[in-house]
Structures are given as structure tokens and as C-alpha cells.
Amino acid sequence: MAIRIGVLGNDQAAGMAASLRALLPGSEVVHFTADAARAVTLAALQQCDQVIAQPLPDEGEPLSAASLRAAIPGAHWVPAVDFAGFHPDVITVSAHGKKLDGPTGTLHSRIAVLGYLAGFSAGETVALYNRLVFAKLGYLRAYEAATARLGAVFAGLDIDLAPLQAAWSAGGCFMHAPDRPKIRVLLDLARLACGLIGAAAAREDVAATQLPDALGEGAAHPVFPDIAAAAGVAPEGQFRAAAVPGKTRRALPIRAFVEMSFRSFAGADAGALRAADGVQAGAAALGLRMRPKARPARGLEPGMALLTWHGTVLRQSVAGSGLRHMKLNVSLHDRPPLTLDFPNATQLHGFSTPLLGGVRVAPGRTAGVVALWRQNRALCAELHHEGADFTRAAVGDWEGMLPIRMADLAVLSTLTAHDWRVEATGETVPRAAIWLAPGYELRFGRWPIDLRRDLPSFEAAASDAPRRVRLVLGDETMVAVAAAAPPPPPVQ
């Protein structure tokens, strides 16, 4: 006699129901998710001959495990499979009750979040995806830890997970994402459910390849080779967005994934990023200083300069409308000015408007910087400080420019030209240990300062000579005192 089976759970319920239909072809199988109309769902489940449910949290009334046990005493319980052992880097970021979207939907990379909060470039963040970082973050032990957690969940319902998981692992990675098992896992759980409801006539010849694997259409992250090796499986997968009907589903190279992630993080609350699972602990494990959110990129004003990714400066020529490429304290006189097609210098005012003098300003690769475009070419400061011109068809690190006022440039010029003493500790920072590093970073001895977020400033002194400089390091402030009174820097 045909029976009606109700399946209740999260997104895994549909795959479980499809598996039960294949195993019990003479039965009617319906499934419900916890986000459906709960009172209607409860009433529908009470009309079923058998109910198979995943334990839901108490806030899911009236479908919580406790309430459902009281309403349907004969319900059978099969846990959801949540297993981060293959994807320990995957996290979600939530703010105000809503999950942040990114290039792979609501799945984000903890390492990408850490790189963004530390002020790294996309390239520097990509370099963090390595075995040493994975080990420090505990990713190489994730499979063992996830196995213990999931085993305890199943044991709480008197189910021995060990033989099932051994079979799953023998076939390689068995998860699409930490909360999305592959269909072969759900088929095995459906077989388990058949035993619980006493359905002895269940077919034994059903293969997972015969069933649709809907959860495999969702966004995905790769199983990195080092993590796969620690789990005893082969690496697999790539960064992919969720499938869209009628569109080709393309993989995202890791660099593109990080760049797109950074763009989504730029519009997010920095507190929400810091509060995401494992981010604070990850920063501590890697010794990273999480910086405040980057200030918005400034628009160019008369007399402003552009700090390049390499640490050189593009500044306005005194007599004309060009920009001259120079080191911080030494002008490159052998280089001709870079003309930006401005008839006169006064037109630089309001430069942040969308189009002026044939030059368009757009966001750079990272927050706080801009890119300048002319005739579909981006302004690029070439490596080795050989020059700058509109030469690139795409924006990368070298095409990002940090607008900086001349007063701030004067502070940097003074800092890099003299020896300093840290007021709080007495530590001496020699001139040779102060320089502009790639990535808009000021190296002040052992302290890195991200100039996209924190610009040094002079403190008032008794004389005209700027003897004291205030340096901001994330949430900390440090004052440096000139070892010898430097002359006031020229500002021209």
C-alpha cells in the first residue's frame, strides 16, 4: 500500500525527498523547508503517514525539534549534514539580519576578508592562499574537527556516522559547500530513513548519478590542494557563482574572485566583516593588524598630488597643466611632464566630476584610490619608476593612484628625510628605515602604515620647525620626535 511521506528540513530536504521517491517508487513524498508557512507546514505534516525531519532550532516555532516531537510523536529524525572539513575558509558575513552578497553569493572567503581588513592589495591577498597560512588558520585540521562535530550530532540521535562517512570519503569530497552535501550523501541518508520508517521494499539499485544534484548548482569554492591532501581526497572545484538558467556558468580565477570580493567588502560595514566567523582569531593567528575602513577616495584639487602604488609621486607642474613623475624628495628632471590635456591648472578644481578635459576618474582596484582614464586607456605608473602615461586597457595595482594633499606630502617628505625617536618607547627610527613601500604603505621602522587609511600629521611645536609627527597605526596612535630639528619642508 502506498504511503505518504513528509520530509522537513533545510535546503537538503529536496534532495532527500528526491532520493526517497527513487527508493520508494510507490509512495508519495512531499517536502517542506523551514522558511515555508510554518502553521500550514505543520498541518500538512500531520496528514502524512510518516515524517522524516531534521532537528530545527527552537526559534523555528512551531517546527522546532521540541514542538514537532510533541505534535508528531512518531516523527523520525535524520540530521542535516553540515561539514566544513573540505571548505574551512568559507564564511558568511551578516549585518542587520542580512547576509552580504559577493561574487559567490553569500559564500565569502575568510582569507579575502582578512586581506581586505589588513589593507592588502588583491595580489598580496592571493598570496595568502598557501599551506603555511592554511596551517596557521587551522585549515589542515579542519577535516578531523568537522568529522568529530558531525559524528557527535548523529550520535545524539543514536546513529553511527562512521561507516557512512567512510564510504563518502572513499569517493572523494562529499560536499559542495559546508552546508550543501552532494546527492550521494542525501541518497545514503534516504536509505537510512527507509530503515527508520520500516520500508523494507526500498530499491537497492538506485545510483546517485540517476538523481538530480540541485545543491550542486549553488555558488561554490574550491577544495584547495593542501586542504584536500590533509583530508585524504583529491582537490576539486573552483570559485563559481550560482548557476543562472540560460547562462553559461564560468569559473572565477582566484585573482578575479578576490578583486570582486574587495568591491563587495568596500560597501559593507567594517564591524560586520570583523565579526564574521573566525576573522578575529585568524588575524591573531597570522599576526595581522586589522585597519579601519579606508576613507573615501578624494577628488583631485588644485595643487594635489597622486601617490602611485610603487611609492612615487605624480604632482602638478608649477607652470603648467602637466603632471611630473618624481620620487618623494628628488624630482626626475630627465622625464618630461605628463600632459593631461587641461588647458590651465584652474581646471583641476572639481576634477572628481565624471568627465573633464578628456580625463575620467573611476574607482581603483582597492578602496581609497582612483584610476584615471583617457581614450580608453588608464594612467599607469610603470615599474622601476621609468615613467607614467595612459597605456593600460585595464586597472590593476599600477594604475591605482592615491590623491594626497600637498600638506600631507610635506609630512611624508619630512619623515623620509630625517631620523626620528618614538616618544613613548624611546626607540630610534633611522632615516634609512623610513620609506614608501609598494601598496601605498609607509614603512616607519618596524611599523607599517597604510596611507589609504592613516596619513601622518605634524603636531604643533613651539618653533616653526615640525619636530613632532603623529602616526596612526590602526586603532593606536604614536608620536615621533625628530632626532634633530629638520627645516620646514618646501611646499610648492
TORFI-580170 format. One record per residue (C-alpha): residue in one letter; residue number from 1; x, y, z. Coordinates in steps of 0.25 Angstrom, whole numbers, plus 5000, padded with zeros to 4 digits. Example, Ala and Ser with C-alpha at 12.3 -4.5 7.8 and 13.67 -1.06 7.14 Angstrom:
2
(A 1 (5049 4982 5031)),
(S 2 (5055 4996 5029)),
This chain:
492
(M 1 (5000 5000 5000)),
(A 2 (5005 5014 4996)),
(I 3 (5009 5023 5008)),
(R 4 (5010 5038 5009)),
(I 5 (5024 5042 5014)),
(G 6 (5027 5057 5018)),
(V 7 (5041 5062 5019)),
(L 8 (5044 5074 5027)),
(G 9 (5057 5081 5027)),
(N 10 (5066 5092 5021)),
(D 11 (5071 5093 5006)),
(Q 12 (5075 5078 5008)),
(A 13 (5061 5073 5009)),
(A 14 (5058 5074 4994)),
(G 15 (5070 5064 4991)),
(M 16 (5065 5055 5002)),
(A 17 (5051 5055 4996)),
(A 18 (5056 5052 4982)),
(S 19 (5064 5041 4987)),
(L 20 (5052 5035 4995)),
(R 21 (5044 5036 4982)),
(A 22 (5054 5028 4975)),
(L 23 (5056 5017 4986)),
(L 24 (5041 5016 4989)),
(P 25 (5034 5018 4975)),
(G 26 (5020 5014 4980)),
(S 27 (5020 5025 4991)),
(E 28 (5016 5039 4991)),
(V 29 (5027 5048 4996)),
(V 30 (5026 5063 4999)),
(H 31 (5036 5072 5005)),
(F 32 (5035 5085 5013)),
(T 33 (5046 5095 5017)),
(A 34 (5046 5103 5030)),
(D 35 (5044 5116 5023)),
(A 36 (5031 5112 5018)),
(A 37 (5018 5116 5025)),
(R 38 (5020 5108 5038)),
(A 39 (5006 5106 5043)),
(V 40 (5002 5101 5029)),
(T 41 (5014 5092 5028)),
(L 42 (5011 5086 5042)),
(A 43 (4997 5083 5038)),
(A 44 (5002 5077 5025)),
(L 45 (5012 5068 5032)),
(Q 46 (5001 5063 5042)),
(Q 47 (4994 5058 5030)),
(C 48 (5006 5049 5026)),
(D 49 (5007 5034 5029)),
(Q 50 (5022 5036 5032)),
(V 51 (5030 5049 5035)),
(I 52 (5045 5050 5034)),
(A 53 (5051 5063 5040)),
(Q 54 (5064 5070 5042)),
(P 55 (5064 5075 5056)),
(L 56 (5062 5090 5055)),
(P 57 (5066 5101 5065)),
(D 58 (5056 5105 5075)),
(E 59 (5053 5119 5069)),
(G 60 (5047 5112 5057)),
(E 61 (5034 5110 5064)),
(P 62 (5025 5102 5063)),
(L 63 (5034 5094 5055)),
(S 64 (5045 5093 5065)),
(A 65 (5050 5079 5069)),
(A 66 (5043 5081 5083)),
(S 67 (5030 5085 5077)),
(L 68 (5030 5075 5066)),
(R 69 (5032 5064 5075)),
(A 70 (5020 5068 5083)),
(A 71 (5011 5070 5071)),
(I 72 (5016 5058 5063)),
(P 73 (5021 5047 5073)),
(G 74 (5024 5037 5062)),
(A 75 (5034 5046 5054)),
(H 76 (5047 5041 5051)),
(W 77 (5060 5049 5052)),
(V 78 (5071 5050 5042)),
(P 79 (5081 5061 5044)),
(A 80 (5085 5071 5033)),
(V 81 (5100 5069 5028)),
(D 82 (5108 5082 5032)),
(F 83 (5122 5079 5029)),
(A 84 (5133 5089 5027)),
(G 85 (5145 5080 5026)),
(F 86 (5147 5082 5011)),
(H 87 (5144 5097 5011)),
(P 88 (5149 5103 5024)),
(D 89 (5151 5116 5018)),
(V 90 (5137 5118 5015)),
(I 91 (5129 5128 5024)),
(T 92 (5117 5137 5023)),
(V 93 (5116 5152 5027)),
(S 94 (5104 5157 5033)),
(A 95 (5099 5171 5036)),
(H 96 (5086 5176 5041)),
(G 97 (5080 5162 5039)),
(K 98 (5084 5161 5025)),
(K 99 (5095 5153 5018)),
(L 100 (5105 5161 5010)),
(D 101 (5106 5157 4995)),
(G 102 (5119 5155 4987)),
(P 103 (5124 5149 4975)),
(T 104 (5120 5135 4980)),
(G 105 (5107 5139 4986)),
(T 106 (5107 5139 5001)),
(L 107 (5119 5130 5002)),
(H 108 (5131 5138 5005)),
(S 109 (5146 5135 5008)),
(R 110 (5151 5137 5022)),
(I 111 (5165 5140 5015)),
(A 112 (5159 5150 5006)),
(V 113 (5153 5157 5018)),
(L 114 (5166 5157 5026)),
(G 115 (5174 5162 5014)),
(Y 116 (5164 5174 5012)),
(L 117 (5163 5177 5026)),
(A 118 (5178 5177 5027)),
(G 119 (5179 5187 5015)),
(F 120 (5186 5177 5006)),
(S 121 (5184 5178 4991)),
(A 122 (5177 5167 4983)),
(G 123 (5191 5162 4979)),
(E 124 (5196 5161 4993)),
(T 125 (5183 5155 4998)),
(V 126 (5184 5144 4987)),
(A 127 (5198 5141 4992)),
(L 128 (5192 5137 5005)),
(Y 129 (5185 5125 5000)),
(N 130 (5197 5115 5003)),
(R 131 (5200 5104 5012)),
(L 132 (5207 5112 5023)),
(V 133 (5195 5121 5024)),
(F 134 (5185 5109 5024)),
(A 135 (5193 5103 5035)),
(K 136 (5193 5115 5044)),
(L 137 (5178 5117 5042)),
(G 138 (5175 5102 5046)),
(Y 139 (5170 5098 5032)),
(L 140 (5179 5086 5031)),
(R 141 (5172 5080 5043)),
(A 142 (5158 5084 5039)),
(Y 143 (5154 5071 5033)),
(E 144 (5157 5064 5046)),
(A 145 (5150 5074 5054)),
(A 146 (5138 5074 5045)),
(T 147 (5137 5059 5046)),
(A 148 (5137 5059 5061)),
(R 149 (5126 5070 5061)),
(L 150 (5117 5063 5051)),
(G 151 (5119 5050 5058)),
(A 152 (5114 5055 5071)),
(V 153 (5102 5061 5064)),
(F 154 (5098 5047 5058)),
(A 155 (5101 5040 5071)),
(G 156 (5092 5049 5079)),
(L 157 (5081 5042 5070)),
(D 158 (5087 5028 5072)),
(I 159 (5092 5028 5058)),
(D 160 (5107 5023 5056)),
(L 161 (5112 5032 5045)),
(A 162 (5126 5025 5044)),
(P 163 (5122 5015 5033)),
(L 164 (5114 5025 5025)),
(Q 165 (5125 5035 5025)),
(A 166 (5136 5025 5022)),
(A 167 (5128 5022 5009)),
(W 168 (5126 5036 5006)),
(S 169 (5141 5040 5007)),
(A 170 (5145 5028 4999)),
(G 171 (5138 5035 4988)),
(G 172 (5145 5048 4990)),
(C 173 (5140 5061 4995)),
(F 174 (5125 5059 4998)),
(M 175 (5121 5074 5000)),
(H 176 (5118 5085 4990)),
(A 177 (5119 5095 5001)),
(P 178 (5119 5094 5017)),
(D 179 (5104 5093 5017)),
(R 180 (5102 5086 5004)),
(P 181 (5105 5071 5003)),
(K 182 (5106 5064 4989)),
(I 183 (5094 5056 4985)),
(R 184 (5101 5043 4988)),
(V 185 (5101 5047 5003)),
(L 186 (5086 5050 5003)),
(L 187 (5083 5037 4996)),
(D 188 (5090 5029 5007)),
(L 189 (5082 5037 5017)),
(A 190 (5069 5034 5010)),
(R 191 (5073 5019 5011)),
(L 192 (5075 5021 5026)),
(A 193 (5062 5028 5027)),
(C 194 (5055 5016 5020)),
(G 195 (5061 5007 5031)),
(L 196 (5055 5016 5041)),
(I 197 (5041 5016 5035)),
(G 198 (5042 5001 5033)),
(A 199 (5041 5002 5018)),
(A 200 (5047 4988 5014)),
(A 201 (5043 4989 5000)),
(A 202 (5053 5000 4997)),
(R 203 (5060 4998 4984)),
(E 204 (5075 4995 4985)),
(D 205 (5079 4998 4970)),
(V 206 (5077 5013 4971)),
(A 207 (5090 5021 4968)),
(A 208 (5093 5035 4971)),
(T 209 (5096 5038 4957)),
(Q 210 (5082 5036 4954)),
(L 211 (5077 5047 4963)),
(P 212 (5078 5062 4960)),
(D 213 (5088 5069 4969)),
(A 214 (5081 5082 4971)),
(L 215 (5090 5087 4982)),
(G 216 (5102 5086 4972)),
(E 217 (5096 5098 4965)),
(G 218 (5099 5107 4976)),
(A 219 (5111 5116 4978)),
(A 220 (5124 5108 4981)),
(H 221 (5138 5110 4986)),
(P 222 (5150 5100 4982)),
(V 223 (5156 5089 4991)),
(F 224 (5170 5095 4991)),
(P 225 (5181 5084 4989)),
(D 226 (5187 5085 5002)),
(I 227 (5174 5084 5009)),
(A 228 (5170 5073 5001)),
(A 229 (5183 5065 5004)),
(A 230 (5180 5067 5019)),
(A 231 (5166 5061 5017)),
(G 232 (5171 5050 5009)),
(V 233 (5163 5054 4996)),
(A 234 (5167 5060 4982)),
(P 235 (5166 5075 4981)),
(E 236 (5154 5079 4973)),
(G 237 (5145 5091 4969)),
(Q 238 (5147 5106 4966)),
(F 239 (5141 5119 4970)),
(R 240 (5128 5119 4964)),
(A 241 (5115 5127 4965)),
(A 242 (5102 5120 4966)),
(A 243 (5096 5115 4953)),
(V 244 (5086 5124 4945)),
(P 245 (5077 5118 4935)),
(G 246 (5081 5121 4921)),
(K 247 (5095 5126 4924)),
(T 248 (5108 5119 4924)),
(R 249 (5114 5116 4938)),
(R 250 (5128 5121 4938)),
(A 251 (5139 5119 4948)),
(L 252 (5146 5131 4954)),
(P 253 (5161 5131 4955)),
(I 254 (5165 5134 4969)),
(R 255 (5170 5148 4966)),
(A 256 (5157 5152 4960)),
(F 257 (5150 5146 4972)),
(V 258 (5158 5154 4982)),
(E 259 (5156 5167 4974)),
(M 260 (5141 5165 4973)),
(S 261 (5141 5161 4988)),
(F 262 (5148 5174 4991)),
(R 263 (5138 5182 4984)),
(S 264 (5126 5176 4991)),
(F 265 (5134 5178 5005)),
(A 266 (5136 5193 5001)),
(G 267 (5121 5195 5003)),
(A 268 (5120 5187 5015)),
(D 269 (5121 5191 5030)),
(A 270 (5135 5188 5035)),
(G 271 (5130 5183 5048)),
(A 272 (5122 5173 5041)),
(L 273 (5134 5168 5034)),
(R 274 (5142 5167 5047)),
(A 275 (5130 5160 5054)),
(A 276 (5130 5149 5043)),
(D 277 (5133 5135 5048)),
(G 278 (5148 5133 5051)),
(V 279 (5153 5147 5046)),
(Q 280 (5158 5152 5059)),
(A 281 (5164 5139 5062)),
(G 282 (5170 5138 5048)),
(A 283 (5176 5152 5049)),
(A 284 (5183 5148 5062)),
(A 285 (5188 5135 5057)),
(L 286 (5194 5142 5045)),
(G 287 (5199 5154 5053)),
(L 288 (5191 5163 5044)),
(R 289 (5187 5177 5049)),
(M 290 (5172 5180 5044)),
(R 291 (5172 5194 5040)),
(P 292 (5160 5204 5040)),
(K 293 (5151 5204 5027)),
(A 294 (5158 5212 5016)),
(R 295 (5154 5227 5015)),
(P 296 (5146 5230 5002)),
(A 297 (5156 5234 4991)),
(R 298 (5158 5249 4990)),
(G 299 (5155 5257 4977)),
(L 300 (5167 5264 4972)),
(E 301 (5168 5279 4975)),
(P 302 (5178 5289 4971)),
(G 303 (5192 5286 4975)),
(M 304 (5189 5272 4979)),
(A 305 (5198 5260 4976)),
(L 306 (5196 5246 4973)),
(L 307 (5203 5235 4981)),
(T 308 (5206 5223 4972)),
(W 309 (5205 5208 4976)),
(H 310 (5221 5208 4975)),
(G 311 (5222 5219 4985)),
(T 312 (5226 5230 4975)),
(V 313 (5218 5243 4973)),
(L 314 (5211 5250 4961)),
(R 315 (5210 5264 4964)),
(Q 316 (5205 5276 4957)),
(S 317 (5216 5285 4949)),
(V 318 (5217 5298 4955)),
(A 319 (5216 5306 4942)),
(G 320 (5206 5297 4934)),
(S 321 (5195 5287 4933)),
(G 322 (5204 5275 4933)),
(L 323 (5208 5265 4944)),
(R 324 (5222 5261 4947)),
(H 325 (5226 5247 4951)),
(M 326 (5236 5248 4963)),
(K 327 (5242 5241 4975)),
(L 328 (5237 5247 4988)),
(N 329 (5249 5256 4990)),
(V 330 (5256 5256 4977)),
(S 331 (5249 5261 4964)),
(L 332 (5252 5253 4952)),
(H 333 (5256 5265 4943)),
(D 334 (5260 5256 4932)),
(R 335 (5246 5252 4930)),
(P 336 (5236 5261 4922)),
(P 337 (5223 5265 4929)),
(L 338 (5211 5256 4927)),
(T 339 (5201 5265 4920)),
(L 340 (5187 5262 4924)),
(D 341 (5180 5271 4913)),
(F 342 (5176 5282 4923)),
(P 343 (5176 5296 4917)),
(N 344 (5180 5302 4930)),
(A 345 (5183 5298 4945)),
(T 346 (5170 5304 4950)),
(Q 347 (5162 5293 4943)),
(L 348 (5168 5283 4953)),
(H 349 (5157 5288 4963)),
(G 350 (5145 5279 4963)),
(F 351 (5154 5268 4956)),
(S 352 (5145 5257 4963)),
(T 353 (5134 5260 4953)),
(P 354 (5131 5249 4944)),
(L 355 (5138 5255 4931)),
(L 356 (5147 5267 4930)),
(G 357 (5158 5271 4920)),
(G 358 (5157 5257 4913)),
(V 359 (5160 5250 4926)),
(R 360 (5150 5241 4934)),
(V 361 (5152 5238 4949)),
(A 362 (5148 5224 4953)),
(P 363 (5149 5215 4966)),
(G 364 (5163 5208 4967)),
(R 365 (5165 5193 4970)),
(T 366 (5165 5196 4985)),
(A 367 (5157 5205 4993)),
(G 368 (5162 5219 4995)),
(V 369 (5169 5220 4982)),
(V 370 (5165 5225 4968)),
(A 371 (5168 5221 4953)),
(L 372 (5170 5232 4943)),
(W 373 (5165 5229 4928)),
(R 374 (5167 5236 4915)),
(Q 375 (5163 5230 4902)),
(N 376 (5160 5216 4908)),
(R 377 (5174 5215 4914)),
(A 378 (5177 5216 4929)),
(L 379 (5188 5224 4935)),
(C 380 (5199 5215 4939)),
(A 381 (5212 5218 4947)),
(E 382 (5222 5207 4942)),
(L 383 (5231 5199 4950)),
(H 384 (5245 5203 4953)),
(H 385 (5240 5218 4953)),
(E 386 (5242 5219 4938)),
(G 387 (5230 5228 4935)),
(A 388 (5215 5229 4935)),
(D 389 (5205 5230 4923)),
(F 390 (5192 5226 4919)),
(T 391 (5196 5212 4914)),
(R 392 (5187 5201 4920)),
(A 393 (5174 5195 4916)),
(A 394 (5170 5190 4930)),
(V 395 (5172 5195 4944)),
(G 396 (5182 5187 4953)),
(D 397 (5191 5191 4964)),
(W 398 (5200 5200 4956)),
(E 399 (5188 5208 4951)),
(G 400 (5183 5212 4965)),
(M 401 (5186 5226 4969)),
(L 402 (5184 5231 4984)),
(P 403 (5180 5246 4984)),
(I 404 (5189 5253 4994)),
(R 405 (5189 5268 4998)),
(M 406 (5202 5275 4998)),
(A 407 (5202 5277 5013)),
(D 408 (5201 5262 5015)),
(L 409 (5212 5261 5004)),
(A 410 (5221 5270 5012)),
(V 411 (5219 5262 5025)),
(L 412 (5224 5249 5017)),
(S 413 (5235 5257 5011)),
(T 414 (5240 5261 5025)),
(L 415 (5238 5247 5031)),
(T 416 (5247 5241 5020)),
(A 417 (5258 5251 5021)),
(H 418 (5262 5250 5036)),
(D 419 (5264 5241 5048)),
(W 420 (5253 5240 5058)),
(R 421 (5250 5235 5072)),
(V 422 (5237 5229 5077)),
(E 423 (5233 5237 5089)),
(A 424 (5226 5226 5096)),
(T 425 (5237 5216 5096)),
(G 426 (5250 5224 5092)),
(E 427 (5252 5215 5080)),
(T 428 (5261 5222 5069)),
(V 429 (5256 5220 5055)),
(P 430 (5267 5224 5046)),
(R 431 (5265 5231 5032)),
(A 432 (5269 5218 5025)),
(A 433 (5258 5210 5031)),
(I 434 (5247 5220 5026)),
(W 435 (5242 5219 5012)),
(L 436 (5230 5218 5003)),
(A 437 (5227 5203 5000)),
(P 438 (5218 5197 4989)),
(G 439 (5204 5197 4992)),
(Y 440 (5202 5212 4998)),
(E 441 (5210 5208 5010)),
(L 442 (5219 5216 5019)),
(R 443 (5230 5207 5026)),
(F 444 (5234 5214 5038)),
(G 445 (5244 5205 5044)),
(R 446 (5236 5193 5049)),
(W 447 (5223 5199 5047)),
(P 448 (5215 5198 5034)),
(I 449 (5205 5210 5032)),
(D 450 (5195 5209 5021)),
(L 451 (5194 5222 5015)),
(R 452 (5180 5219 5009)),
(R 453 (5175 5220 5023)),
(D 454 (5184 5227 5032)),
(L 455 (5193 5239 5028)),
(P 456 (5203 5244 5037)),
(S 457 (5201 5259 5042)),
(F 458 (5210 5269 5049)),
(E 459 (5207 5273 5063)),
(A 460 (5208 5288 5067)),
(A 461 (5222 5291 5072)),
(A 462 (5228 5304 5079)),
(S 463 (5236 5307 5067)),
(D 464 (5233 5307 5052)),
(A 465 (5241 5294 5051)),
(P 466 (5232 5282 5050)),
(R 467 (5238 5274 5061)),
(R 468 (5227 5265 5065)),
(V 469 (5219 5255 5056)),
(R 470 (5206 5248 5059)),
(L 471 (5206 5234 5053)),
(V 472 (5193 5226 5054)),
(L 473 (5194 5210 5054)),
(G 474 (5180 5205 5053)),
(D 475 (5174 5208 5066)),
(E 476 (5187 5212 5072)),
(T 477 (5194 5226 5071)),
(M 478 (5209 5228 5072)),
(V 479 (5217 5241 5073)),
(A 480 (5230 5242 5067)),
(V 481 (5240 5253 5071)),
(A 482 (5251 5258 5061)),
(A 483 (5265 5254 5066)),
(A 484 (5270 5267 5061)),
(A 485 (5261 5279 5057)),
(P 486 (5258 5278 5042)),
(P 487 (5256 5290 5034)),
(P 488 (5242 5293 5029)),
(P 489 (5239 5285 5017)),
(P 490 (5237 5293 5004)),
(V 491 (5223 5293 4999)),
(Q 492 (5222 5298 4984)),
